[in-house]
Amino acid sequence: MVRVNEPRPRAAPDKLHRAMYREMLVSRELSDRMFALNRQGRAAFAVTGQGHEAAQVGSAHALRRGTDWVLPYYRDVGVMIALGMSPRDILLGLFAKADDPNSGGRQMPCHWSWPEARVVTRSSVIAANLPHAAGIAYASKLRGSKEVTVAYFGEGATSEGDFHEALNFATIHRLPVVFFCENNGYAISESTGKQMSVRHVADRAKGYDIIGSTVDGNDVLAVYQTARWNIEECRRGRGPKLVEAKTYRLVPHTSSDDDRRYRTRAELEEWIKRDPIDRFRKHLLEEGVITEDEDTALRAQVKGDIEEAVQSAEGAADPRPEDALRHVFAEDA
């Protein structure tokens, strides 16, 4: 895990783009391995975000790491990789190991917590992180800091009361918070048309008199530019923002879900053709940022790094039975 004591400097475009591409590859390979480990009976449960990599990595690079507050949701493998959490640390959570930095093996996988990077602990309750985000942003405003809070969620969360309460409070108090929706078209098994009557989640911003932006969530550079503008507008004191990244998850909701029951294979195949990683790879090759040989070598390196992380994390120590009640009841000093 990288240290985040100082804000990450802005990289030159080619360097930034290569970093984004590598993080997208790491996120995909890691997510694929997490699903495979579940199918092999080596991990009890997996929740990932294959297809969301551009939305996650692009937006995370627009943050000031270690300064801004981040409230990711359970699909945000790419956000955490871009912020600097290592694949091994994420896998420690998958295997429920004692050294899992997110919860010490006490939570479901991908329920993030990283105080050093200002990643706030989340629960499994949909949209519960949104009022928290508004509250954190309120504290930042009271302190007069230049911190921005970014809260991630799926479009299903916008049907919850927490979403509307958070936006209402944030708008009234002109808080420095960006509500970032990764709209993949499904709230588990319910399509967007069954969830809301508006065409875009960003349309809901009109009800609160704030700016709503819809961006192609499979275009990492478009996401980066959109997220950066909205985050910096918040930093300038211009009130909350709502960003919607339109994307698609290429896998079931979780390892316990059968997505064949609610979406067709033809629909999935059409979205596979729009894979954000393939799209960015094509762009980098056309621009001469990477070569075919460099891409092949990078993919092999990423695959090897993930395999090494799997072996290390799976072999790590399990939590001790005598520690089961720690952090549950008050302890003697």
Secondary structure, 3 states (H helix, E strand, C coil): CCCCCCCCCCCCHHHHHHHHHHHHHHHHHHHHHHHHHHHCCCCCCCCCCCCCHHHHHHHHCCCCCCCCEEECCCCCHHHHHHHCCCHHHHHHHHCCCCCCCCCCCCCCCCCCCEHHHCECCCCCCCCCHHHHHHHHHHHHHHHCCCCCEEEEEEHHHHHCHHHHHHHHHHHHCCCCEEEEEEECCEECCEEHHHHCCCCCHHHHHHHHCCEEEEEECCCHHHHHHHHHHHHHHHHCCCCCEEEEEECCCCCCCCCCCCHHHCCCHHHHHHHHCCCHHHHHHHHHHHHCCCCHHHHHHHHHHHHHHHHHHHHHHHCCCCCCHHHCCCCCCCCCC
